[in-house]
Amino acid sequence: MKELIRVLVVDDSPFVCDLLARHLRSAPDLRVVGMAYDGEQAIRIIEELRPDAITLDLDMPGIGGLATLEAIMHRFPTPIVIVSGVSIRAAEAALRAINTGAVDFVFKYSPGEDTDPEILRRDIVTKVRAAARIKVVRSLRGGRRLPDEQMPPAPASLKTAPHAADVFHSRRAWEEAATALPPLLGVVVIGASTGGPIALRELLSNLPPDFPVPIVVVQHMPATFTPVLAAQLNRQVSLHVREAVEGDLLQPGVALIAPGNKHLVFRPSHRVGTNQHPAVGGHRPSVDVTMQSAARLYGGTVRGVILTGMGSDGALGIAEIYARGGATFAQDAASCVVNGMPQRAIEKGVVDYVAPPIRIAHLLCANLARTYRQAFAL
């Protein structure tokens, strides 16, 4: 008989605790082993209960959700799914929790809100189930750390390239590449879901501030979260990062984050557009939509990157980039929080490079250097 996934529910609201417990019990493979109404209680009972996953409210009295998260990650490393509100303040707290070590988040719905409880039930079951499969390790500062020895070498069948420091042999060459028009060196499109904020930070922070092509990021997040993510990344990396708006100009050294609840597409004259066409595969924004739009407009000058995430969004889009001659990259399983999206793309045979996010940054620079040298016959 398959072993049940043991879940601890932590929330200061008895109503929310009971609601989450009912939703979790609706799944035959999930078992609620306990409920805690504040952080102190959660920390006291976790050693005895030994849950496989925890749902955690951040807005609690006493030591608070973030301090509870840090204590759990230090003393009893356990996959944690944050149960968050939908306000900007809640989004900021949820993203801090992700950076501290939480795996993912779901929305909390209060009594009387006009929302479909089935959405919460589906989300909490899916994300707790996925979280329980993730191995987390102790960190003195909280957070998720994968030992270096878990990083396998890239398969021999995949193309390799030198690190960024080796590819542009003079400052002048890099500056000339950075001033080239977007159609010459193309565009980078990055797709991510669960675990994406940390992977994005690792990748983008290893690109130089004068990175010579525009970057567009599609991260599965709601509308209140994407501007917070953009502001957070803008503080953490040397590139300029902001949430995209209709008509934004693509610029080298600028990363645009697709707004939540809108698809992002590419327009002529090196601009982007947004729309609220139906969700694709349950996602809006959709990685597939953005990658397919880029491939159809920019062809072989597109670089497509699939980072950690559940599901298969991006597999069709990156296949179209690959078919049109663009370079394609996927995060390796060892560094993923959830390996669904990268693995689906790899299984299609349309990924050129498989690597951790930092290495992908180096590979992007190397790939662009080759394009520059070929374009100018250097």
C-alpha positions as YAML, in Angstrom:
chain: A
units: angstrom
residues:
- id: 1
  name: MET
  ca: [0.00, 0.00, 0.00]
- id: 2
  name: LYS
  ca: [1.29, 3.45, -0.92]
- id: 3
  name: GLU
  ca: [2.42, 5.47, 2.10]
- id: 4
  name: LEU
  ca: [0.27, 8.51, 2.83]
- id: 5
  name: ILE
  ca: [1.71, 12.04, 2.73]
- id: 6
  name: ARG
  ca: [1.61, 13.49, 6.25]
- id: 7
  name: VAL
  ca: [0.59, 17.17, 6.38]
- id: 8
  name: LEU
  ca: [0.68, 19.72, 9.21]
- id: 9
  name: VAL
  ca: [-1.67, 22.72, 8.83]
- id: 10
  name: VAL
  ca: [-0.58, 25.98, 10.51]
- id: 11
  name: ASP
  ca: [-2.95, 28.98, 10.60]
- id: 12
  name: ASP
  ca: [-4.24, 31.25, 13.36]
- id: 13
  name: SER
  ca: [-7.79, 31.01, 11.98]
- id: 14
  name: PRO
  ca: [-9.69, 27.87, 13.05]
- id: 15
  name: PHE
  ca: [-11.97, 28.38, 10.04]
- id: 16
  name: VAL
  ca: [-9.03, 28.34, 7.61]
- id: 17
  name: CYS
  ca: [-7.41, 25.38, 9.38]
- id: 18
  name: ASP
  ca: [-10.63, 23.37, 9.09]
- id: 19
  name: LEU
  ca: [-11.12, 24.41, 5.46]
- id: 20
  name: LEU
  ca: [-7.58, 23.44, 4.47]
- id: 21
  name: ALA
  ca: [-7.84, 20.17, 6.37]
- id: 22
  name: ARG
  ca: [-11.08, 19.27, 4.54]
- id: 23
  name: HIS
  ca: [-9.52, 20.05, 1.18]
- id: 24
  name: LEU
  ca: [-6.41, 18.02, 1.96]
- id: 25
  name: ARG
  ca: [-8.43, 15.05, 3.25]
- id: 26
  name: SER
  ca: [-10.33, 14.97, -0.05]
- id: 27
  name: ALA
  ca: [-7.18, 13.52, -1.64]
- id: 28
  name: PRO
  ca: [-6.73, 9.81, -0.87]
- id: 29
  name: ASP
  ca: [-2.94, 10.11, -0.63]
- id: 30
  name: LEU
  ca: [-2.89, 13.00, 1.88]
- id: 31
  name: ARG
  ca: [-3.32, 12.72, 5.64]
- id: 32
  name: VAL
  ca: [-3.63, 15.71, 7.98]
- id: 33
  name: VAL
  ca: [-1.64, 14.70, 11.06]
- id: 34
  name: GLY
  ca: [-2.11, 17.91, 13.02]
- id: 35
  name: MET
  ca: [-3.17, 21.56, 13.15]
- id: 36
  name: ALA
  ca: [-1.39, 24.44, 14.87]
- id: 37
  name: TYR
  ca: [-2.83, 27.90, 15.51]
- id: 38
  name: ASP
  ca: [0.44, 29.81, 15.95]
- id: 39
  name: GLY
  ca: [4.12, 29.46, 15.19]
- id: 40
  name: GLU
  ca: [5.17, 28.44, 18.68]
- id: 41
  name: GLN
  ca: [2.72, 25.55, 18.69]
- id: 42
  name: ALA
  ca: [3.84, 24.45, 15.22]
- id: 43
  name: ILE
  ca: [7.50, 24.35, 16.27]
- id: 44
  name: ARG
  ca: [6.61, 22.42, 19.45]
- id: 45
  name: ILE
  ca: [4.69, 19.64, 17.69]
- id: 46
  name: ILE
  ca: [6.61, 19.27, 14.44]
- id: 47
  name: GLU
  ca: [9.31, 17.01, 15.91]
- id: 48
  name: GLU
  ca: [6.69, 14.60, 17.23]
- id: 49
  name: LEU
  ca: [4.47, 14.64, 14.12]
- id: 50
  name: ARG
  ca: [7.28, 14.56, 11.52]
- id: 51
  name: PRO
  ca: [5.10, 15.80, 8.64]
- id: 52
  name: ASP
  ca: [6.14, 15.34, 5.01]
- id: 53
  name: ALA
  ca: [4.80, 18.83, 4.17]
- id: 54
  name: ILE
  ca: [3.45, 21.89, 5.99]
- id: 55
  name: THR
  ca: [0.96, 24.58, 5.01]
- id: 56
  name: LEU
  ca: [1.86, 27.85, 6.74]
- id: 57
  name: ASP
  ca: [0.03, 31.13, 7.23]
- id: 58
  name: LEU
  ca: [2.37, 34.13, 7.38]
- id: 59
  name: ASP
  ca: [0.10, 36.61, 9.16]
- id: 60
  name: MET
  ca: [-0.02, 35.10, 12.64]
- id: 61
  name: PRO
  ca: [0.35, 36.49, 16.17]
- id: 62
  name: GLY
  ca: [3.39, 35.75, 18.28]
- id: 63
  name: ILE
  ca: [6.62, 35.01, 16.44]
- id: 64
  name: GLY
  ca: [4.92, 35.36, 13.04]
- id: 65
  name: GLY
  ca: [4.98, 33.25, 9.92]
- id: 66
  name: LEU
  ca: [8.41, 34.22, 8.57]
- id: 67
  name: ALA
  ca: [10.14, 33.57, 11.89]
- id: 68
  name: THR
  ca: [8.29, 30.27, 12.13]
- id: 69
  name: LEU
  ca: [9.46, 29.36, 8.64]
- id: 70
  name: GLU
  ca: [13.08, 30.18, 9.49]
- id: 71
  name: ALA
  ca: [12.94, 28.13, 12.69]
- id: 72
  name: ILE
  ca: [11.43, 25.12, 10.91]
- id: 73
  name: MET
  ca: [13.93, 25.27, 8.06]
- id: 74
  name: HIS
  ca: [16.80, 25.41, 10.55]
- id: 75
  name: ARG
  ca: [15.63, 22.78, 13.02]
- id: 76
  name: PHE
  ca: [13.32, 20.45, 11.05]
- id: 77
  name: PRO
  ca: [13.77, 21.12, 7.31]
- id: 78
  name: THR
  ca: [10.38, 20.35, 5.76]
- id: 79
  name: PRO
  ca: [8.73, 21.37, 2.46]
- id: 80
  name: ILE
  ca: [6.42, 24.30, 3.19]
- id: 81
  name: VAL
  ca: [3.55, 25.73, 1.13]
- id: 82
  name: ILE
  ca: [2.60, 29.28, 2.11]
- id: 83
  name: VAL
  ca: [-1.10, 30.12, 2.42]
- id: 84
  name: SER
  ca: [-1.21, 33.78, 1.38]
- id: 85
  name: GLY
  ca: [-3.60, 36.66, 0.99]
- id: 86
  name: VAL
  ca: [-3.86, 38.50, -2.32]
- id: 87
  name: SER
  ca: [-2.77, 42.01, -1.28]
- id: 88
  name: ILE
  ca: [0.53, 43.65, -2.23]
- id: 89
  name: ARG
  ca: [1.64, 43.33, 1.40]
- id: 90
  name: ALA
  ca: [0.80, 39.62, 1.35]
- id: 91
  name: ALA
  ca: [2.66, 39.21, -1.94]
- id: 92
  name: GLU
  ca: [5.78, 40.82, -0.49]
- id: 93
  name: ALA
  ca: [5.64, 38.51, 2.52]
- id: 94
  name: ALA
  ca: [5.04, 35.42, 0.38]
- id: 95
  name: LEU
  ca: [8.02, 36.19, -1.84]
- id: 96
  name: ARG
  ca: [10.21, 36.75, 1.21]
- id: 97
  name: ALA
  ca: [9.08, 33.33, 2.39]
- id: 98
  name: ILE
  ca: [9.98, 31.77, -0.97]
- id: 99
  name: ASN
  ca: [13.45, 33.31, -0.67]
- id: 100
  name: THR
  ca: [13.71, 31.95, 2.87]
- id: 101
  name: GLY
  ca: [12.93, 28.39, 1.82]
- id: 102
  name: ALA
  ca: [9.21, 27.89, 1.22]
- id: 103
  name: VAL
  ca: [8.40, 25.81, -1.85]
- id: 104
  name: ASP
  ca: [5.27, 27.52, -3.18]
- id: 105
  name: PHE
  ca: [2.16, 29.43, -2.18]
- id: 106
  name: VAL
  ca: [-1.61, 29.24, -2.53]
- id: 107
  name: PHE
  ca: [-4.23, 31.89, -1.89]
- id: 108
  name: LYS
  ca: [-6.22, 32.07, 1.31]
- id: 109
  name: TYR
  ca: [-9.92, 32.80, 0.88]
- id: 110
  name: SER
  ca: [-11.82, 34.35, 3.77]
- id: 111
  name: PRO
  ca: [-15.44, 33.63, 4.76]
- id: 112
  name: GLY
  ca: [-17.91, 35.54, 2.57]
- id: 113
  name: GLU
  ca: [-15.54, 36.08, -0.35]
- id: 114
  name: ASP
  ca: [-17.04, 35.41, -3.79]
- id: 115
  name: THR
  ca: [-14.52, 32.76, -4.81]
- id: 116
  name: ASP
  ca: [-14.68, 29.17, -5.96]
- id: 117
  name: PRO
  ca: [-13.49, 26.89, -3.13]
- id: 118
  name: GLU
  ca: [-12.61, 24.26, -5.73]
- id: 119
  name: ILE
  ca: [-9.73, 26.49, -6.87]
- id: 120
  name: LEU
  ca: [-8.20, 26.42, -3.39]
- id: 121
  name: ARG
  ca: [-8.85, 22.68, -3.02]
- id: 122
  name: ARG
  ca: [-7.16, 21.88, -6.33]
- id: 123
  name: ASP
  ca: [-4.22, 24.21, -5.67]
- id: 124
  name: ILE
  ca: [-3.52, 23.09, -2.13]
- id: 125
  name: VAL
  ca: [-3.75, 19.39, -2.98]
- id: 126
  name: THR
  ca: [-1.54, 19.72, -6.07]
- id: 127
  name: LYS
  ca: [1.09, 21.89, -4.42]
- id: 128
  name: VAL
  ca: [1.30, 19.98, -1.14]
- id: 129
  name: ARG
  ca: [1.61, 16.73, -3.07]
- id: 130
  name: ALA
  ca: [4.44, 18.21, -5.17]
- id: 131
  name: ALA
  ca: [6.10, 19.80, -2.13]
- id: 132
  name: ALA
  ca: [6.24, 16.51, -0.25]
- id: 133
  name: ARG
  ca: [8.45, 15.06, -2.98]
- id: 134
  name: ILE
  ca: [11.07, 17.80, -2.56]
- id: 135
  name: LYS
  ca: [14.16, 17.19, -0.47]
- id: 136
  name: VAL
  ca: [15.07, 20.19, 1.66]
- id: 137
  name: VAL
  ca: [18.20, 20.48, 3.77]
- id: 138
  name: ARG
  ca: [19.06, 22.44, 6.89]
- id: 139
  name: SER
  ca: [20.31, 25.99, 6.45]
- id: 140
  name: LEU
  ca: [21.57, 28.32, 9.18]
- id: 141
  name: ARG
  ca: [19.71, 31.19, 7.53]
- id: 142
  name: GLY
  ca: [16.69, 29.20, 6.46]
- id: 143
  name: GLY
  ca: [16.11, 28.41, 2.84]
- id: 144
  name: ARG
  ca: [16.53, 25.50, 0.52]
- id: 145
  name: ARG
  ca: [20.06, 24.35, -0.30]
- id: 146
  name: LEU
  ca: [21.03, 21.52, -2.61]
- id: 147
  name: PRO
  ca: [24.53, 20.13, -2.01]
- id: 148
  name: ASP
  ca: [26.94, 20.66, -4.88]
- id: 149
  name: GLU
  ca: [27.48, 16.94, -5.21]
- id: 150
  name: GLN
  ca: [23.85, 16.57, -6.31]
- id: 151
  name: MET
  ca: [24.62, 18.57, -9.47]
- id: 152
  name: PRO
  ca: [25.30, 16.03, -12.24]
- id: 153
  name: PRO
  ca: [27.51, 16.91, -15.18]
- id: 154
  name: ALA
  ca: [25.72, 17.91, -18.38]
- id: 155
  name: PRO
  ca: [25.05, 14.90, -20.63]
- id: 156
  name: ALA
  ca: [27.79, 14.39, -23.21]
- id: 157
  name: SER
  ca: [25.23, 14.59, -26.01]
- id: 158
  name: LEU
  ca: [24.41, 18.20, -25.16]
- id: 159
  name: LYS
  ca: [26.31, 21.17, -26.52]
- id: 160
  name: THR
  ca: [28.70, 22.92, -24.14]
- id: 161
  name: ALA
  ca: [30.29, 26.35, -24.12]
- id: 162
  name: PRO
  ca: [32.87, 28.30, -22.07]
- id: 163
  name: HIS
  ca: [31.91, 30.56, -19.21]
- id: 164
  name: ALA
  ca: [30.99, 34.19, -19.78]
- id: 165
  name: ALA
  ca: [34.42, 35.45, -18.75]
- id: 166
  name: ASP
  ca: [35.98, 33.55, -21.65]
- id: 167
  name: VAL
  ca: [33.72, 34.50, -24.52]
- id: 168
  name: PHE
  ca: [34.17, 38.24, -25.07]
- id: 169
  name: HIS
  ca: [37.89, 38.86, -25.36]
- id: 170
  name: SER
  ca: [37.73, 42.63, -25.02]
- id: 171
  name: ARG
  ca: [35.53, 45.23, -23.37]
- id: 172
  name: ARG
  ca: [35.07, 46.89, -26.76]
- id: 173
  name: ALA
  ca: [33.66, 43.70, -28.30]
- id: 174
  name: TRP
  ca: [31.12, 43.38, -25.51]
- id: 175
  name: GLU
  ca: [30.09, 47.03, -25.78]
- id: 176
  name: GLU
  ca: [29.62, 46.71, -29.54]
- id: 177
  name: ALA
  ca: [27.42, 43.66, -28.98]
- id: 178
  name: ALA
  ca: [25.42, 45.52, -26.34]
- id: 179
  name: THR
  ca: [24.62, 48.36, -28.76]
- id: 180
  name: ALA
  ca: [23.51, 46.06, -31.59]
- id: 181
  name: LEU
  ca: [19.83, 46.33, -32.54]
- id: 182
  name: PRO
  ca: [17.51, 43.71, -30.99]
- id: 183
  name: PRO
  ca: [16.85, 41.86, -34.29]
- id: 184
  name: LEU
  ca: [20.58, 41.18, -34.68]
- id: 185
  name: LEU
  ca: [21.18, 39.35, -31.43]
- id: 186
  name: GLY
  ca: [17.53, 38.53, -30.78]
- id: 187
  name: VAL
  ca: [15.70, 38.13, -27.48]
- id: 188
  name: VAL
  ca: [15.86, 35.81, -24.46]
- id: 189
  name: VAL
  ca: [12.55, 34.37, -23.22]
- id: 190
  name: ILE
  ca: [12.52, 32.67, -19.81]
- id: 191
  name: GLY
  ca: [9.63, 30.61, -18.42]
- id: 192
  name: ALA
  ca: [9.26, 29.49, -14.80]
- id: 193
  name: SER
  ca: [6.73, 28.37, -12.23]
- id: 194
  name: THR
  ca: [7.22, 26.71, -8.81]
- id: 195
  name: GLY
  ca: [10.65, 27.69, -7.49]
- id: 196
  name: GLY
  ca: [11.05, 30.31, -10.19]
- id: 197
  name: PRO
  ca: [11.87, 33.39, -8.09]
- id: 198
  name: ILE
  ca: [15.08, 31.85, -6.71]
- id: 199
  name: ALA
  ca: [16.10, 30.37, -10.07]
- id: 200
  name: LEU
  ca: [15.47, 33.71, -11.78]
- id: 201
  name: ARG
  ca: [17.58, 35.53, -9.21]
- id: 202
  name: GLU
  ca: [20.44, 33.07, -9.71]
- id: 203
  name: LEU
  ca: [20.30, 33.32, -13.50]
- id: 204
  name: LEU
  ca: [19.77, 37.08, -13.85]
- id: 205
  name: SER
  ca: [22.36, 37.99, -11.21]
- id: 206
  name: ASN
  ca: [24.99, 36.20, -13.29]
- id: 207
  name: LEU
  ca: [24.33, 38.32, -16.38]
- id: 208
  name: PRO
  ca: [26.18, 41.64, -16.78]
- id: 209
  name: PRO
  ca: [24.26, 44.94, -16.54]
- id: 210
  name: ASP
  ca: [25.01, 45.63, -20.23]
- id: 211
  name: PHE
  ca: [23.71, 42.25, -21.39]
- id: 212
  name: PRO
  ca: [23.30, 42.88, -25.13]
- id: 213
  name: VAL
  ca: [19.77, 41.57, -25.73]
- id: 214
  name: PRO
  ca: [16.34, 42.13, -24.18]
- id: 215
  name: ILE
  ca: [14.97, 39.56, -21.74]
- id: 216
  name: VAL
  ca: [11.33, 38.63, -21.21]
- id: 217
  name: VAL
  ca: [10.31, 36.51, -18.21]
- id: 218
  name: VAL
  ca: [7.05, 34.58, -17.84]
- id: 219
  name: GLN
  ca: [6.61, 33.48, -14.23]
- id: 220
  name: HIS
  ca: [3.35, 31.83, -13.18]
- id: 221
  name: MET
  ca: [2.05, 34.34, -10.63]
- id: 222
  name: PRO
  ca: [-1.12, 36.34, -10.00]
- id: 223
  name: ALA
  ca: [-1.45, 40.02, -10.86]
- id: 224
  name: THR
  ca: [-0.64, 41.31, -7.37]
- id: 225
  name: PHE
  ca: [2.56, 39.27, -7.21]
- id: 226
  name: THR
  ca: [4.34, 40.05, -10.50]
- id: 227
  name: PRO
  ca: [5.09, 43.74, -9.77]
- id: 228
  name: VAL
  ca: [6.47, 42.71, -6.38]
- id: 229
  name: LEU
  ca: [8.65, 40.04, -8.03]
- id: 230
  name: ALA
  ca: [9.90, 42.58, -10.58]
- id: 231
  name: ALA
  ca: [10.78, 45.11, -7.87]
- id: 232
  name: GLN
  ca: [12.49, 42.43, -5.80]
- id: 233
  name: LEU
  ca: [14.62, 41.20, -8.71]
- id: 234
  name: ASN
  ca: [15.45, 44.77, -9.69]
- id: 235
  name: ARG
  ca: [17.02, 45.23, -6.25]
- id: 236
  name: GLN
  ca: [18.87, 41.92, -6.41]
- id: 237
  name: VAL
  ca: [20.46, 41.92, -9.88]
- id: 238
  name: SER
  ca: [22.45, 44.39, -11.98]
- id: 239
  name: LEU
  ca: [20.03, 44.33, -14.92]
- id: 240
  name: HIS
  ca: [17.02, 46.64, -14.99]
- id: 241
  name: VAL
  ca: [13.93, 44.56, -14.14]
- id: 242
  name: ARG
  ca: [10.34, 45.79, -14.30]
- id: 243
  name: GLU
  ca: [6.84, 44.52, -14.98]
- id: 244
  name: ALA
  ca: [5.92, 44.79, -18.65]
- id: 245
  name: VAL
  ca: [3.13, 47.08, -19.86]
- id: 246
  name: GLU
  ca: [1.42, 47.28, -23.22]
- id: 247
  name: GLY
  ca: [3.74, 48.81, -25.83]
- id: 248
  name: ASP
  ca: [6.97, 48.44, -23.83]
- id: 249
  name: LEU
  ca: [10.10, 48.73, -25.97]
- id: 250
  name: LEU
  ca: [12.51, 45.80, -25.91]
- id: 251
  name: GLN
  ca: [15.90, 47.07, -24.75]
- id: 252
  name: PRO
  ca: [19.27, 45.40, -24.13]
- id: 253
  name: GLY
  ca: [20.00, 45.01, -20.44]
- id: 254
  name: VAL
  ca: [16.32, 45.21, -19.49]
- id: 255
  name: ALA
  ca: [14.28, 42.24, -18.24]
- id: 256
  name: LEU
  ca: [10.50, 42.57, -18.56]
- id: 257
  name: ILE
  ca: [8.29, 40.43, -16.30]
- id: 258
  name: ALA
  ca: [4.98, 39.35, -17.86]
- id: 259
  name: PRO
  ca: [2.13, 40.78, -15.75]
- id: 260
  name: GLY
  ca: [-0.04, 38.32, -13.87]
- id: 261
  name: ASN
  ca: [-3.39, 37.43, -15.45]
- id: 262
  name: LYS
  ca: [-2.20, 38.62, -18.89]
- id: 263
  name: HIS
  ca: [-0.47, 36.92, -21.78]
- id: 264
  name: LEU
  ca: [2.62, 38.67, -23.13]
- id: 265
  name: VAL
  ca: [3.29, 38.68, -26.89]
- id: 266
  name: PHE
  ca: [5.78, 40.36, -29.20]
- id: 267
  name: ARG
  ca: [4.83, 43.18, -31.57]
- id: 268
  name: PRO
  ca: [6.64, 44.63, -34.59]
- id: 269
  name: SER
  ca: [9.11, 47.48, -33.98]
- id: 270
  name: HIS
  ca: [10.59, 45.58, -31.01]
- id: 271
  name: ARG
  ca: [7.71, 46.11, -28.62]
- id: 272
  name: VAL
  ca: [5.61, 43.81, -26.45]
- id: 273
  name: GLY
  ca: [1.88, 43.62, -26.00]
- id: 274
  name: THR
  ca: [-0.38, 42.15, -23.35]
- id: 275
  name: ASN
  ca: [-3.84, 40.63, -23.59]
- id: 276
  name: GLN
  ca: [-6.41, 38.70, -21.59]
- id: 277
  name: HIS
  ca: [-7.15, 36.00, -24.12]
- id: 278
  name: PRO
  ca: [-8.23, 32.71, -22.52]
- id: 279
  name: ALA
  ca: [-5.75, 30.88, -20.31]
- id: 280
  name: VAL
  ca: [-3.67, 28.27, -22.12]
- id: 281
  name: GLY
  ca: [-3.19, 25.02, -20.24]
- id: 282
  name: GLY
  ca: [-4.63, 26.75, -17.19]
- id: 283
  name: HIS
  ca: [-2.03, 29.54, -17.32]
- id: 284
  name: ARG
  ca: [-2.24, 33.27, -17.95]
- id: 285
  name: PRO
  ca: [0.47, 34.35, -18.53]
- id: 286
  name: SER
  ca: [1.46, 31.30, -20.54]
- id: 287
  name: VAL
  ca: [5.08, 30.47, -21.34]
- id: 288
  name: ASP
  ca: [3.96, 28.72, -24.53]
- id: 289
  name: VAL
  ca: [2.13, 31.82, -25.77]
- id: 290
  name: THR
  ca: [5.12, 34.12, -25.24]
- id: 291
  name: MET
  ca: [7.72, 31.72, -26.65]
- id: 292
  name: GLN
  ca: [5.65, 30.94, -29.74]
- id: 293
  name: SER
  ca: [5.11, 34.65, -30.35]
- id: 294
  name: ALA
  ca: [8.86, 35.31, -30.05]
- id: 295
  name: ALA
  ca: [9.75, 32.42, -32.37]
- id: 296
  name: ARG
  ca: [7.34, 33.57, -35.06]
- id: 297
  name: LEU
  ca: [8.65, 37.13, -35.03]
- id: 298
  name: TYR
  ca: [12.37, 36.68, -34.33]
- id: 299
  name: GLY
  ca: [13.00, 33.14, -35.61]
- id: 300
  name: GLY
  ca: [16.44, 31.72, -34.94]
- id: 301
  name: THR
  ca: [17.60, 34.72, -32.91]
- id: 302
  name: VAL
  ca: [15.45, 33.70, -29.92]
- id: 303
  name: ARG
  ca: [16.98, 31.99, -26.89]
- id: 304
  name: GLY
  ca: [14.40, 30.05, -24.91]
- id: 305
  name: VAL
  ca: [14.93, 29.03, -21.27]
- id: 306
  name: ILE
  ca: [12.69, 26.73, -19.20]
- id: 307
  name: LEU
  ca: [13.27, 26.87, -15.45]
- id: 308
  name: THR
  ca: [11.80, 24.94, -12.53]
- id: 309
  name: GLY
  ca: [8.05, 24.42, -12.41]
- id: 310
  name: MET
  ca: [5.12, 22.00, -12.31]
- id: 311
  name: GLY
  ca: [3.35, 20.87, -15.45]
- id: 312
  name: SER
  ca: [4.34, 21.22, -19.09]
- id: 313
  name: ASP
  ca: [3.92, 24.92, -19.93]
- id: 314
  name: GLY
  ca: [6.74, 26.00, -22.22]
- id: 315
  name: ALA
  ca: [7.33, 22.63, -23.89]
- id: 316
  name: LEU
  ca: [5.40, 23.61, -27.02]
- id: 317
  name: GLY
  ca: [6.88, 27.11, -27.09]
- id: 318
  name: ILE
  ca: [10.48, 25.99, -26.73]
- id: 319
  name: ALA
  ca: [9.86, 23.34, -29.41]
- id: 320
  name: GLU
  ca: [8.88, 26.10, -31.82]
- id: 321
  name: ILE
  ca: [12.00, 28.10, -30.93]
- id: 322
  name: TYR
  ca: [14.11, 25.00, -31.54]
- id: 323
  name: ALA
  ca: [12.37, 24.26, -34.86]
- id: 324
  name: ARG
  ca: [13.15, 27.79, -36.10]
- id: 325
  name: GLY
  ca: [16.83, 27.49, -35.23]
- id: 326
  name: GLY
  ca: [16.89, 29.24, -31.85]
- id: 327
  name: ALA
  ca: [19.02, 28.07, -28.93]
- id: 328
  name: THR
  ca: [17.17, 26.30, -26.11]
- id: 329
  name: PHE
  ca: [18.05, 25.79, -22.45]
- id: 330
  name: ALA
  ca: [16.47, 23.91, -19.53]
- id: 331
  name: GLN
  ca: [17.24, 23.80, -15.83]
- id: 332
  name: ASP
  ca: [18.72, 20.51, -14.64]
- id: 333
  name: ALA
  ca: [16.69, 18.25, -12.36]
- id: 334
  name: ALA
  ca: [19.09, 18.48, -9.42]
- id: 335
  name: SER
  ca: [18.69, 22.24, -9.04]
- id: 336
  name: CYS
  ca: [14.91, 22.35, -9.73]
- id: 337
  name: VAL
  ca: [12.35, 22.69, -6.98]
- id: 338
  name: VAL
  ca: [9.96, 20.85, -9.33]
- id: 339
  name: ASN
  ca: [11.30, 19.31, -12.54]
- id: 340
  name: GLY
  ca: [8.02, 19.15, -14.47]
- id: 341
  name: MET
  ca: [8.41, 21.95, -17.02]
- id: 342
  name: PRO
  ca: [12.09, 21.38, -17.85]
- id: 343
  name: GLN
  ca: [11.62, 17.61, -18.05]
- id: 344
  name: ARG
  ca: [8.67, 17.88, -20.47]
- id: 345
  name: ALA
  ca: [10.79, 20.04, -22.77]
- id: 346
  name: ILE
  ca: [13.79, 17.70, -22.53]
- id: 347
  name: GLU
  ca: [11.59, 14.69, -23.30]
- id: 348
  name: LYS
  ca: [10.56, 16.34, -26.57]
- id: 349
  name: GLY
  ca: [14.19, 16.39, -27.67]
- id: 350
  name: VAL
  ca: [14.17, 20.14, -28.24]
- id: 351
  name: VAL
  ca: [16.67, 21.29, -25.56]
- id: 352
  name: ASP
  ca: [20.25, 22.14, -26.50]
- id: 353
  name: TYR
  ca: [21.64, 22.78, -23.01]
- id: 354
  name: VAL
  ca: [20.72, 21.40, -19.56]
- id: 355
  name: ALA
  ca: [22.32, 23.14, -16.57]
- id: 356
  name: PRO
  ca: [21.70, 24.94, -13.25]
- id: 357
  name: PRO
  ca: [20.57, 28.59, -13.56]
- id: 358
  name: ILE
  ca: [24.04, 30.08, -12.97]
- id: 359
  name: ARG
  ca: [25.52, 27.91, -15.69]
- id: 360
  name: ILE
  ca: [22.64, 28.82, -18.03]
- id: 361
  name: ALA
  ca: [23.65, 32.48, -17.62]
- id: 362
  name: HIS
  ca: [27.20, 31.61, -18.72]
- id: 363
  name: LEU
  ca: [25.90, 29.57, -21.65]
- id: 364
  name: LEU
  ca: [23.67, 32.44, -22.80]
- id: 365
  name: CYS
  ca: [26.66, 34.78, -22.86]
- id: 366
  name: ALA
  ca: [28.71, 32.23, -24.78]
- id: 367
  name: ASN
  ca: [25.93, 31.67, -27.30]
- id: 368
  name: LEU
  ca: [25.53, 35.40, -27.86]
- id: 369
  name: ALA
  ca: [29.28, 35.80, -28.30]
- id: 370
  name: ARG
  ca: [29.24, 33.24, -31.10]
- id: 371
  name: THR
  ca: [26.32, 35.02, -32.76]
- id: 372
  name: TYR
  ca: [28.17, 38.32, -32.55]
- id: 373
  name: ARG
  ca: [31.35, 36.89, -34.04]
- id: 374
  name: GLN
  ca: [29.42, 35.26, -36.88]
- id: 375
  name: ALA
  ca: [27.42, 38.41, -37.61]
- id: 376
  name: PHE
  ca: [30.55, 40.53, -37.91]
- id: 377
  name: ALA
  ca: [32.73, 37.76, -39.41]
- id: 378
  name: LEU
  ca: [35.23, 38.03, -36.53]
...
